[in-house]
Amino acid sequence: MTAQKFDSHSQSDKRNHLSTAFTLLTYIWAKDRPDLKRRIILAVGCLLAAEISLIYSPYILKFLVDHLTSNTSSLQSWAIVPVALALAYGAARLFQQVFGEIRDAIFAKVGQNAIRQVALKTFRHLHRLSLRFHLDRQTGGLSRVIERGTKV
């Protein structure tokens, strides 16, 4: 009986989380801000580039180790190829970090705009509430909670 109650509660929580995510998505993908949409697309591109670099770096390291353990004796196989693979591995790791930082820098304006819009909507809603609400409740504590929630 309790497992069934827990499952239905869990489904309700999932629905609420999805509803919240879709509501917040409207603030991130603003209809009237094409500049923010471009930033989101660029940030997703940087995310994909960082993930591709993350995926390929172990393979490059594998090729390097495989090459060093092979039984080849030419100068090219002992000098040029391992150095090139080591540089490629370092470049892949570097690109992973660089693309992650670029993504964060590009997406910062989108996140700040979304936080500002949510805070403004909350502020306007609080001002539309009746005086009785503000007199009967501890709105100072409420404003502190709202301020903490909007800080990044």
Beta strands, then each sheet from edge to edge (+ up, - down):
end
